[in-house]
Amino acid sequence: MLESIKCSASGAYYLRGQWVPADAQAPAALAAAGVTAEQAGQAYKGTMAYGILTAHNTSGNDRDLRIKFDAMASHDITFVGIIQTARASGLEKFPIPYVLTNCHNSLCAVGGTINEDDHRFGLSAAKKYGGIFVPPHMAVIHQYMRERFAGCGKMILGSDSHTRYGALGTMAIGEGGGELAKQLLGRTYDVARPGVVAICLTGALPAGCGPHDVAIALVGELFKSGYVKNKVMEFVGPGIASLRQDTRNAIDAMTTETTCLSSIWETDEKTRQFLTVHGRAGDYKPLHPAELAYYDGVVSVDLSKIRPMIALPMHPSNAFPIEELNANLKDILHECEENVQKLVGRSDVKLDLCSKIENGRLRVDQGVIAGCAGGLFDSIYEAASILKGHTGGCGDYALSVYPGSQPIMMELNRTGVLTDLMASGATIRTAFCGPCFGAGDVPANGALSIRHTTRNFPSREGSKPGSGQLAGVALMDARSIAATTANGGILTPATEVDYDPTVPEYHYDPSSYEARVYQGFGHGDYDALLKLGPNIKDWPEIAPLGDNLLLKVASYITDPVTTTDELIPSGETSSYRSNPLGLAEFTLSRKDPAYVGRAKAVQAEEAARRAGQGDAALLAKIRAVPGCEALTWDDVQLASTIFAVKPGDGSAREQAASCQRVLGPGPTSSTSTPPSVTAPTSSTGACCPSSSTVRLPSA
């Protein structure tokens, strides 16, 4: 356990700024402070999360919540499928502000015109249904929502995992597209009231430490233990005041990697200033726990003890202080290599990290500062301060910087930061999320990239182990990436660099948004036609399930976790996410390439059954099952499924399930309308539960 972070062994009461452990002594301690047993029993209502959830709950029951959100956001990997699903289910107009950003497929690098066709579809949908359309290169999804929509006490739903705006007083949740389609149809987000864990911040960060150092430390401590899994992380404590608002926002973006449901922070004058600068002073209100609040756990974070961190391949929780890594390079890197080898599951490809040790230090090949976590003004400004007068050289090492929005880019330009960065040899990109999922700055085979981005899952940097290509990403804060760059690519924590960490007051210029963002909420042209490209396909019609279903396992995976990137790869496949059948061809391509063929074989068997040509020998096996003696092929359907220990970890992408949905039971038509939003979204890919699922006797 890191010295800077400690987790309580039990729940705790927050009583007028003091913590009372919920142990055997708690009743007496609370009574001594004048708290009755009844008040203690209702203390769960004192959290900020409870108040916001209750204000958005339509069920009248504070245990079983039916949430309606204030706004929603999607990007160009997900919005086509969401709108197509809602359209097939009766969509007439967007009932709440729905922001369609174009920050994932904005390069239009794969598949001809299909990415730009998706963008054109998004604009036509915004015009037809009354939406907000943010063109490519203008802003990454979460920075736009921070600048334009997040506000104290609000709730926002997004079809991206890192939908987190808690540091601005907004409870935000990243979900699969089916949940957004439900909101578009006036339905609710249904969830049991989540537990709430306090993240109590004290102290102040040392110079050279930034938001990713805090975030990686938190993920390293909380992910594996499941301490906050499906709970709300509620940030409280005096340490919040020491953090700039950009720092809070960047830490908050990474709470997704702890597996929590959502997050919320206490707000203060810095929050007010952020909203005021962005022209939304009216969206501020102070948020604090009540004088008495109950939390399911307490994570104590001493910011003064945070040190520059690194998350080695291939997970944000593979966290080490850089000082510790540098002191034990060979041992830690060798263990990392072995874990990567197990994760990749191939003997013909290897990530050789130990060969990168030079004179006892680690040489890296690339640096990237980007996205909703790294592309913020403060982090880029400090990185430029560290780099000023230095360069990464003209060898293999290269640094790329992606400001998170056009307004941030304009302010970096106004303050001269872009010039300083370019003078140091860094290349400046537009707002783009590609480095987070393998579609931007893909490193060379065998290379190690250090990134202030959100994820370093397998192949999130763009490599393809099945083709013999394997690279690695380590997550770090922008400040230490800059320090490493200034040291010619030799891993260096920013605490070893003498620089001025002062960041000037931020000036927000919305003129680029005013000139290019389409603002259509509330005034759609509801009779207009959508603009459909050749790759934009309706959902295939899928036959309704009958009473009896025979499932054949088409893939058997025993890994502890199967991520969505293994179920359906990121990167080049993103271009096909408007085409359910086309995308399904990539399912499990990096984990089990034979899966699609096996699933299609089961589909063929089901087609033969429907045509009256079912396998007689198989029917005989079914009839051997007690209670199934009288079944005929008219009574039983065939479908495929996969077996996995923990499938679908680490993303909100519903395509990880939809691909198996169209391959599992099998479409009856490729041109008809999509199914209702009640179609299953379980990432196991199994069909809807039938009243009877046939289990065949073992051979």
KEDREN-275912 format. One record per residue (C-alpha): residue number from 1; residue in three letters; x, y, z. Coordinates in steps of 0.5 Angstrom, whole numbers, always signed. Layout:
# residues N
NUM,ALA,X,Y,Z
...
***
This chain:
# residues 699
1,MET,+0,+0,+0
2,LEU,+2,+7,-2
3,GLU,+4,+11,+4
4,SER,+0,+17,+1
5,ILE,-7,+13,+1
6,LYS,-10,+9,+7
7,CYS,-17,+5,+6
8,SER,-21,+4,+12
9,ALA,-23,-3,+15
10,SER,-31,-1,+15
11,GLY,-36,+5,+14
12,ALA,-35,+12,+18
13,TYR,-40,+17,+20
14,TYR,-38,+24,+18
15,LEU,-40,+29,+24
16,ARG,-38,+36,+23
17,GLY,-32,+35,+20
18,GLN,-29,+29,+24
19,TRP,-29,+22,+22
20,VAL,-33,+17,+27
21,PRO,-31,+10,+25
22,ALA,-38,+5,+24
23,ASP,-35,+0,+29
24,ALA,-38,-2,+36
25,GLN,-36,+4,+39
26,ALA,-40,+9,+34
27,PRO,-46,+9,+38
28,ALA,-43,+12,+44
29,ALA,-39,+17,+40
30,LEU,-45,+19,+36
31,ALA,-49,+20,+43
32,ALA,-44,+24,+46
33,ALA,-44,+28,+40
34,GLY,-52,+29,+41
35,VAL,-53,+24,+35
36,THR,-60,+20,+36
37,ALA,-60,+13,+34
38,GLU,-65,+15,+29
39,GLN,-61,+21,+26
40,ALA,-55,+16,+25
41,GLY,-60,+11,+22
42,GLN,-61,+16,+17
43,ALA,-54,+19,+16
44,TYR,-54,+16,+9
45,LYS,-58,+22,+7
46,GLY,-53,+27,+9
47,THR,-48,+25,+3
48,MET,-48,+30,-3
49,ALA,-49,+24,-8
50,TYR,-55,+22,-4
51,GLY,-58,+29,-5
52,ILE,-56,+29,-13
53,LEU,-59,+22,-14
54,THR,-66,+24,-10
55,ALA,-67,+30,-14
56,HIS,-66,+26,-21
57,ASN,-70,+20,-18
58,THR,-77,+19,-21
59,SER,-79,+13,-17
60,GLY,-81,+15,-10
61,ASN,-76,+10,-7
62,ASP,-69,+12,-5
63,ARG,-67,+5,-6
64,ASP,-69,+3,-13
65,LEU,-68,+9,-17
66,ARG,-71,+11,-24
67,ILE,-66,+17,-26
68,LYS,-67,+22,-31
69,PHE,-61,+26,-33
70,ASP,-60,+33,-35
71,ALA,-56,+32,-41
72,MET,-53,+27,-45
73,ALA,-46,+26,-49
74,SER,-44,+21,-55
75,HIS,-38,+21,-59
76,ASP,-37,+19,-66
77,ILE,-36,+12,-65
78,THR,-43,+11,-61
79,PHE,-48,+16,-63
80,VAL,-50,+13,-70
81,GLY,-52,+6,-66
82,ILE,-55,+10,-61
83,ILE,-60,+14,-65
84,GLN,-61,+8,-70
85,THR,-63,+4,-64
86,ALA,-68,+10,-61
87,ARG,-70,+11,-68
88,ALA,-73,+4,-69
89,SER,-76,+5,-63
90,GLY,-80,+11,-64
91,LEU,-76,+17,-63
92,GLU,-79,+24,-65
93,LYS,-74,+29,-62
94,PHE,-69,+29,-57
95,PRO,-72,+31,-50
96,ILE,-66,+33,-47
97,PRO,-60,+37,-49
98,TYR,-56,+31,-53
99,VAL,-49,+33,-55
100,LEU,-46,+29,-61
101,THR,-38,+30,-61
102,ASN,-33,+28,-66
103,CYS,-27,+26,-63
104,HIS,-26,+19,-64
105,ASN,-26,+18,-71
106,SER,-24,+25,-73
107,LEU,-18,+22,-77
108,CYS,-22,+19,-82
109,ALA,-16,+15,-84
110,VAL,-19,+8,-85
111,GLY,-25,+5,-89
112,GLY,-25,+11,-94
113,THR,-31,+16,-93
114,ILE,-34,+12,-87
115,ASN,-32,+16,-82
116,GLU,-34,+23,-85
117,ASP,-41,+19,-87
118,ASP,-42,+18,-79
119,HIS,-40,+26,-78
120,ARG,-45,+28,-83
121,PHE,-50,+23,-80
122,GLY,-49,+26,-74
123,LEU,-50,+33,-76
124,SER,-57,+31,-80
125,ALA,-59,+28,-73
126,ALA,-58,+34,-69
127,LYS,-62,+38,-74
128,LYS,-67,+33,-75
129,TYR,-68,+32,-67
130,GLY,-66,+38,-64
131,GLY,-59,+36,-62
132,ILE,-52,+40,-61
133,PHE,-46,+38,-66
134,VAL,-39,+39,-65
135,PRO,-35,+38,-71
136,PRO,-28,+34,-71
137,HIS,-22,+37,-68
138,MET,-26,+42,-64
139,ALA,-26,+39,-57
140,VAL,-26,+32,-54
141,ILE,-32,+30,-51
142,HIS,-31,+31,-44
143,GLN,-28,+38,-44
144,TYR,-33,+40,-48
145,MET,-38,+38,-43
146,ARG,-34,+41,-38
147,GLU,-34,+48,-41
148,ARG,-41,+48,-43
149,PHE,-46,+43,-39
150,ALA,-43,+41,-33
151,GLY,-46,+45,-27
152,CYS,-47,+44,-19
153,GLY,-52,+39,-17
154,LYS,-53,+36,-25
155,MET,-53,+29,-27
156,ILE,-50,+28,-34
157,LEU,-50,+21,-38
158,GLY,-45,+19,-43
159,SER,-44,+13,-48
160,ASP,-36,+14,-46
161,SER,-33,+11,-40
162,HIS,-30,+17,-38
163,THR,-36,+21,-37
164,ARG,-34,+24,-30
165,TYR,-35,+31,-28
166,GLY,-36,+31,-21
167,ALA,-30,+36,-20
168,LEU,-35,+41,-22
169,GLY,-41,+38,-18
170,THR,-44,+34,-23
171,MET,-45,+27,-22
172,ALA,-44,+24,-29
173,ILE,-44,+16,-31
174,GLY,-41,+13,-37
175,GLU,-46,+7,-40
176,GLY,-47,+3,-46
177,GLY,-51,+6,-52
178,GLY,-58,+2,-50
179,GLU,-58,+7,-43
180,LEU,-58,+13,-48
181,ALA,-63,+11,-53
182,LYS,-68,+10,-47
183,GLN,-67,+17,-44
184,LEU,-68,+19,-51
185,LEU,-75,+15,-51
186,GLY,-77,+18,-44
187,ARG,-75,+12,-40
188,THR,-71,+12,-34
189,TYR,-64,+10,-32
190,ASP,-66,+4,-27
191,VAL,-61,+3,-21
192,ALA,-60,+1,-14
193,ARG,-58,+6,-10
194,PRO,-50,+6,-10
195,GLY,-46,+6,-4
196,VAL,-42,+12,-3
197,VAL,-34,+12,-1
198,ALA,-31,+18,+2
199,ILE,-24,+20,-1
200,CYS,-22,+25,+4
201,LEU,-16,+29,+1
202,THR,-11,+33,+6
203,GLY,-5,+37,+5
204,ALA,-2,+40,-2
205,LEU,+2,+37,-8
206,PRO,+9,+38,-8
207,ALA,+12,+42,-14
208,GLY,+13,+37,-20
209,CYS,+7,+33,-18
210,GLY,+0,+33,-22
211,PRO,-7,+30,-23
212,HIS,-4,+24,-26
213,ASP,+0,+22,-20
214,VAL,-6,+23,-16
215,ALA,-10,+19,-20
216,ILE,-5,+13,-22
217,ALA,-4,+12,-14
218,LEU,-11,+12,-13
219,VAL,-13,+7,-18
220,GLY,-7,+3,-16
221,GLU,-10,+2,-9
222,LEU,-17,+1,-11
223,PHE,-18,-3,-17
224,LYS,-16,-9,-15
225,SER,-19,-9,-8
226,GLY,-26,-7,-11
227,TYR,-26,-2,-5
228,VAL,-30,+3,-9
229,LYS,-33,-2,-15
230,ASN,-40,+1,-17
231,LYS,-40,+6,-12
232,VAL,-40,+13,-12
233,MET,-33,+17,-10
234,GLU,-35,+23,-6
235,PHE,-29,+27,-5
236,VAL,-28,+31,+1
237,GLY,-23,+35,+6
238,PRO,-19,+41,+6
239,GLY,-14,+38,+1
240,ILE,-19,+40,-4
241,ALA,-18,+47,-3
242,SER,-10,+46,-5
243,LEU,-12,+44,-12
244,ARG,-13,+48,-18
245,GLN,-20,+46,-22
246,ASP,-16,+43,-28
247,THR,-12,+39,-23
248,ARG,-19,+36,-20
249,ASN,-22,+35,-27
250,ALA,-16,+31,-29
251,ILE,-16,+27,-23
252,ASP,-24,+26,-23
253,ALA,-23,+23,-31
254,MET,-19,+17,-28
255,THR,-24,+15,-23
256,THR,-27,+11,-28
257,GLU,-21,+6,-28
258,THR,-22,+5,-20
259,THR,-29,+1,-23
260,CYS,-33,+6,-19
261,LEU,-40,+8,-22
262,SER,-39,+16,-21
263,SER,-36,+21,-17
264,ILE,-38,+28,-14
265,TRP,-33,+33,-10
266,GLU,-34,+39,-6
267,THR,-35,+45,-9
268,ASP,-31,+52,-7
269,GLU,-29,+59,-10
270,LYS,-25,+55,-15
271,THR,-31,+52,-18
272,ARG,-35,+58,-18
273,GLN,-29,+61,-22
274,PHE,-29,+56,-27
275,LEU,-36,+56,-29
276,THR,-36,+64,-29
277,VAL,-30,+64,-33
278,HIS,-34,+60,-38
279,GLY,-40,+64,-38
280,ARG,-44,+60,-33
281,ALA,-44,+63,-26
282,GLY,-51,+61,-25
283,ASP,-49,+54,-25
284,TYR,-45,+54,-19
285,LYS,-48,+53,-12
286,PRO,-44,+50,-6
287,LEU,-44,+43,-5
288,HIS,-42,+40,+2
289,PRO,-44,+34,+6
290,ALA,-49,+35,+11
291,GLU,-46,+36,+18
292,LEU,-48,+28,+19
293,ALA,-47,+23,+13
294,TYR,-45,+16,+13
295,TYR,-40,+13,+8
296,ASP,-39,+6,+6
297,GLY,-31,+7,+7
298,VAL,-26,+12,+7
299,VAL,-20,+13,+3
300,SER,-15,+18,+6
301,VAL,-10,+21,+1
302,ASP,-5,+25,+4
303,LEU,-3,+30,-2
304,SER,+4,+32,+1
305,LYS,+6,+25,+0
306,ILE,+4,+24,-7
307,ARG,+10,+22,-11
308,PRO,+11,+22,-19
309,MET,+8,+16,-21
310,ILE,+8,+11,-27
311,ALA,+3,+6,-29
312,LEU,+7,+0,-33
313,PRO,+3,-4,-39
314,MET,-2,-6,-39
315,HIS,-7,-3,-34
316,PRO,-7,+3,-30
317,SER,-7,+0,-24
318,ASN,+0,-3,-25
319,ALA,+2,+3,-21
320,PHE,+9,+5,-18
321,PRO,+13,+11,-16
322,ILE,+18,+13,-21
323,GLU,+23,+13,-16
324,GLU,+21,+6,-14
325,LEU,+22,+4,-21
326,ASN,+28,+7,-22
327,ALA,+31,+4,-16
328,ASN,+29,-3,-18
329,LEU,+28,-3,-26
330,LYS,+31,-10,-28
331,ASP,+26,-14,-23
332,ILE,+20,-9,-24
333,LEU,+21,-9,-31
334,HIS,+22,-17,-32
335,GLU,+16,-18,-28
336,CYS,+12,-13,-32
337,GLU,+14,-17,-38
338,GLU,+12,-24,-35
339,ASN,+5,-21,-34
340,VAL,+4,-18,-41
341,GLN,+6,-25,-44
342,LYS,+1,-28,-40
343,LEU,-4,-23,-42
344,VAL,-3,-23,-49
345,GLY,-3,-31,-49
346,ARG,+2,-32,-55
347,SER,+9,-34,-55
348,ASP,+11,-31,-61
349,VAL,+11,-24,-59
350,LYS,+14,-21,-53
351,LEU,+15,-14,-50
352,ASP,+22,-13,-48
353,LEU,+23,-8,-43
354,CYS,+29,-10,-40
355,SER,+33,-8,-46
356,LYS,+31,-1,-45
357,ILE,+35,+0,-39
358,GLU,+41,+4,-41
359,ASN,+46,+5,-35
360,GLY,+41,+4,-30
361,ARG,+36,+8,-33
362,LEU,+30,+7,-37
363,ARG,+30,+10,-44
364,VAL,+23,+11,-47
365,ASP,+21,+12,-54
366,GLN,+15,+16,-55
367,GLY,+11,+21,-50
368,VAL,+4,+24,-51
369,ILE,+0,+29,-47
370,ALA,-7,+28,-49
371,GLY,-15,+28,-48
372,CYS,-20,+29,-43
373,ALA,-14,+28,-37
374,GLY,-8,+30,-40
375,GLY,-10,+36,-45
376,LEU,-12,+41,-40
377,PHE,-9,+48,-40
378,ASP,-5,+47,-33
379,SER,-2,+41,-35
380,ILE,+0,+43,-42
381,TYR,+3,+50,-39
382,GLU,+7,+47,-34
383,ALA,+10,+42,-39
384,ALA,+12,+47,-43
385,SER,+15,+51,-37
386,ILE,+19,+45,-36
387,LEU,+21,+44,-43
388,LYS,+23,+51,-45
389,GLY,+30,+51,-47
390,HIS,+31,+44,-48
391,THR,+29,+38,-53
392,GLY,+28,+31,-54
393,GLY,+33,+31,-59
394,CYS,+32,+28,-66
395,GLY,+33,+21,-65
396,ASP,+27,+16,-64
397,TYR,+24,+19,-58
398,ALA,+18,+24,-60
399,LEU,+13,+28,-56
400,SER,+6,+30,-59
401,VAL,+1,+34,-55
402,TYR,-6,+35,-56
403,PRO,-10,+40,-53
404,GLY,-17,+38,-51
405,SER,-21,+43,-54
406,GLN,-20,+49,-59
407,PRO,-21,+54,-53
408,ILE,-15,+51,-50
409,MET,-11,+51,-56
410,MET,-13,+59,-57
411,GLU,-11,+60,-50
412,LEU,-4,+56,-51
413,ASN,-3,+60,-57
414,ARG,-5,+67,-54
415,THR,+0,+66,-48
416,GLY,+6,+63,-53
417,VAL,+6,+56,-50
418,LEU,+5,+53,-57
419,THR,+11,+57,-60
420,ASP,+15,+54,-54
421,LEU,+13,+47,-55
422,MET,+14,+47,-62
423,ALA,+21,+50,-61
424,SER,+23,+44,-56
425,GLY,+21,+39,-62
426,ALA,+14,+37,-60
427,THR,+9,+37,-65
428,ILE,+2,+40,-64
429,ARG,-5,+36,-65
430,THR,-12,+38,-65
431,ALA,-17,+35,-60
432,PHE,-17,+28,-61
433,CYS,-18,+22,-57
434,GLY,-14,+17,-61
435,PRO,-8,+16,-57
436,CYS,-13,+13,-51
437,PHE,-15,+7,-56
438,GLY,-10,+6,-61
439,ALA,-12,+11,-67
440,GLY,-7,+16,-66
441,ASP,+1,+16,-65
442,VAL,+1,+9,-65
443,PRO,+8,+7,-63
444,ALA,+13,+2,-67
445,ASN,+13,-5,-65
446,GLY,+17,-6,-59
447,ALA,+17,+1,-57
448,LEU,+15,+4,-50
449,SER,+10,+10,-50
450,ILE,+9,+14,-44
451,ARG,+2,+18,-44
452,HIS,-2,+23,-40
453,THR,-8,+19,-43
454,THR,-13,+15,-39
455,ARG,-12,+8,-41
456,ASN,-6,+3,-43
457,PHE,-10,-4,-44
458,PRO,-7,-9,-49
459,SER,-7,-6,-56
460,ARG,-10,+1,-54
461,GLU,-4,+4,-57
462,GLY,-6,+0,-63
463,SER,-1,-6,-64
464,LYS,-4,-13,-66
465,PRO,-1,-19,-63
466,GLY,-4,-23,-68
467,SER,+0,-20,-73
468,GLY,+7,-20,-69
469,GLN,+6,-13,-67
470,LEU,+7,-11,-60
471,ALA,+8,-4,-56
472,GLY,+7,-2,-49
473,VAL,+4,+4,-46
474,ALA,+6,+7,-39
475,LEU,+1,+12,-36
476,MET,+5,+18,-33
477,ASP,+3,+26,-31
478,ALA,+5,+31,-37
479,ARG,+10,+34,-32
480,SER,+14,+28,-31
481,ILE,+13,+27,-39
482,ALA,+16,+33,-40
483,ALA,+22,+32,-35
484,THR,+23,+26,-39
485,THR,+23,+29,-46
486,ALA,+28,+34,-43
487,ASN,+32,+29,-41
488,GLY,+33,+26,-48
489,GLY,+28,+20,-47
490,ILE,+31,+18,-40
491,LEU,+25,+16,-35
492,THR,+25,+22,-30
493,PRO,+20,+25,-25
494,ALA,+19,+32,-25
495,THR,+21,+33,-18
496,GLU,+28,+32,-20
497,VAL,+27,+38,-25
498,ASP,+27,+46,-22
499,TYR,+22,+50,-26
500,ASP,+17,+55,-24
501,PRO,+10,+51,-23
502,THR,+6,+58,-24
503,VAL,+0,+58,-28
504,PRO,-3,+64,-30
505,GLU,-10,+66,-30
506,TYR,-14,+62,-36
507,HIS,-18,+66,-41
508,TYR,-24,+63,-44
509,ASP,-25,+65,-52
510,PRO,-32,+61,-54
511,SER,-31,+64,-61
512,SER,-29,+58,-64
513,TYR,-35,+54,-61
514,GLU,-40,+60,-63
515,ALA,-37,+60,-70
516,ARG,-38,+52,-72
517,VAL,-42,+48,-66
518,TYR,-49,+47,-69
519,GLN,-54,+49,-63
520,GLY,-60,+45,-65
521,PHE,-64,+43,-58
522,GLY,-71,+45,-58
523,HIS,-72,+47,-65
524,GLY,-71,+41,-69
525,ASP,-73,+40,-76
526,TYR,-77,+34,-75
527,ASP,-79,+32,-82
528,ALA,-72,+32,-85
529,LEU,-69,+26,-87
530,LEU,-62,+23,-84
531,LYS,-56,+23,-89
532,LEU,-54,+16,-89
533,GLY,-47,+13,-91
534,PRO,-46,+6,-95
535,ASN,-43,+4,-88
536,ILE,-49,+6,-84
537,LYS,-54,+0,-83
538,ASP,-60,-1,-79
539,TRP,-60,-6,-74
540,PRO,-62,-13,-77
541,GLU,-68,-16,-75
542,ILE,-67,-22,-70
543,ALA,-72,-27,-69
544,PRO,-76,-27,-62
545,LEU,-74,-32,-57
546,GLY,-78,-38,-56
547,ASP,-79,-42,-50
548,ASN,-73,-47,-50
549,LEU,-66,-45,-52
550,LEU,-60,-49,-54
551,LEU,-54,-45,-53
552,LYS,-47,-48,-56
553,VAL,-41,-45,-53
554,ALA,-37,-42,-59
555,SER,-31,-39,-55
556,TYR,-28,-41,-48
557,ILE,-24,-36,-45
558,THR,-21,-37,-38
559,ASP,-17,-31,-37
560,PRO,-19,-27,-30
561,VAL,-21,-21,-34
562,THR,-23,-20,-42
563,THR,-23,-13,-43
564,THR,-28,-10,-48
565,ASP,-22,-9,-53
566,GLU,-21,-16,-53
567,LEU,-28,-17,-54
568,ILE,-28,-12,-60
569,PRO,-22,-9,-61
570,SER,-21,-1,-61
571,GLY,-17,+3,-67
572,GLU,-19,+1,-74
573,THR,-25,-3,-72
574,SER,-28,+4,-70
575,SER,-30,+6,-77
576,TYR,-35,+0,-77
577,ARG,-39,+1,-71
578,SER,-44,+4,-75
579,ASN,-45,-3,-78
580,PRO,-47,-8,-73
581,LEU,-46,-14,-78
582,GLY,-40,-11,-81
583,LEU,-37,-10,-74
584,ALA,-39,-17,-72
585,GLU,-33,-20,-76
586,PHE,-28,-17,-72
587,THR,-31,-20,-65
588,LEU,-25,-23,-61
589,SER,-21,-23,-67
590,ARG,-15,-21,-62
591,LYS,-17,-26,-57
592,ASP,-20,-32,-61
593,PRO,-20,-31,-68
594,ALA,-24,-37,-70
595,TYR,-30,-35,-66
596,VAL,-34,-31,-71
597,GLY,-33,-38,-76
598,ARG,-36,-42,-70
599,ALA,-42,-37,-68
600,LYS,-44,-37,-76
601,ALA,-44,-45,-76
602,VAL,-49,-44,-70
603,GLN,-53,-39,-74
604,ALA,-53,-44,-80
605,GLU,-55,-50,-76
606,GLU,-61,-45,-73
607,ALA,-63,-43,-80
608,ALA,-63,-50,-82
609,ARG,-68,-52,-76
610,ARG,-72,-46,-78
611,ALA,-72,-49,-85
612,GLY,-75,-56,-83
613,GLN,-68,-59,-83
614,GLY,-66,-60,-76
615,ASP,-60,-65,-74
616,ALA,-64,-71,-72
617,ALA,-58,-74,-68
618,LEU,-58,-67,-64
619,LEU,-66,-67,-63
620,ALA,-65,-74,-60
621,LYS,-60,-71,-55
622,ILE,-64,-66,-53
623,ARG,-70,-71,-52
624,ALA,-66,-75,-47
625,VAL,-66,-69,-42
626,PRO,-71,-70,-37
627,GLY,-77,-66,-38
628,CYS,-75,-65,-46
629,GLU,-78,-72,-48
630,ALA,-83,-69,-52
631,LEU,-80,-63,-56
632,THR,-79,-62,-63
633,TRP,-75,-58,-67
634,ASP,-81,-53,-67
635,ASP,-80,-52,-60
636,VAL,-72,-51,-59
637,GLN,-68,-45,-62
638,LEU,-60,-46,-63
639,ALA,-56,-40,-61
640,SER,-48,-39,-59
641,THR,-45,-36,-53
642,ILE,-38,-35,-50
643,PHE,-36,-37,-43
644,ALA,-31,-32,-40
645,VAL,-30,-31,-33
646,LYS,-31,-23,-33
647,PRO,-32,-21,-40
648,GLY,-33,-13,-42
649,ASP,-29,-10,-36
650,GLY,-27,-3,-37
651,SER,-31,+0,-42
652,ALA,-38,+3,-43
653,ARG,-38,+1,-51
654,GLU,-45,-3,-52
655,GLN,-41,-6,-58
656,ALA,-38,-11,-54
657,ALA,-45,-14,-53
658,SER,-48,-12,-59
659,CYS,-43,-16,-64
660,GLN,-45,-22,-60
661,ARG,-52,-21,-60
662,VAL,-52,-21,-68
663,LEU,-48,-27,-68
664,GLY,-51,-31,-63
665,PRO,-58,-32,-64
666,GLY,-57,-30,-71
667,PRO,-61,-24,-75
668,THR,-67,-26,-80
669,SER,-65,-20,-84
670,SER,-60,-16,-86
671,THR,-64,-10,-88
672,SER,-70,-9,-83
673,THR,-71,-5,-77
674,PRO,-67,-5,-71
675,PRO,-69,-9,-65
676,SER,-73,-5,-59
677,VAL,-68,-2,-54
678,THR,-70,-8,-49
679,ALA,-65,-12,-53
680,PRO,-60,-16,-49
681,THR,-54,-12,-47
682,SER,-50,-17,-43
683,SER,-43,-17,-45
684,THR,-43,-25,-45
685,GLY,-47,-25,-51
686,ALA,-52,-30,-49
687,CYS,-59,-30,-51
688,CYS,-65,-27,-47
689,PRO,-67,-32,-42
690,SER,-72,-37,-44
691,SER,-77,-40,-40
692,SER,-72,-46,-41
693,THR,-65,-47,-43
694,VAL,-64,-54,-45
695,ARG,-57,-57,-42
696,LEU,-55,-63,-46
697,PRO,-52,-69,-42
698,SER,-45,-70,-42
699,ALA,-41,-74,-47
***
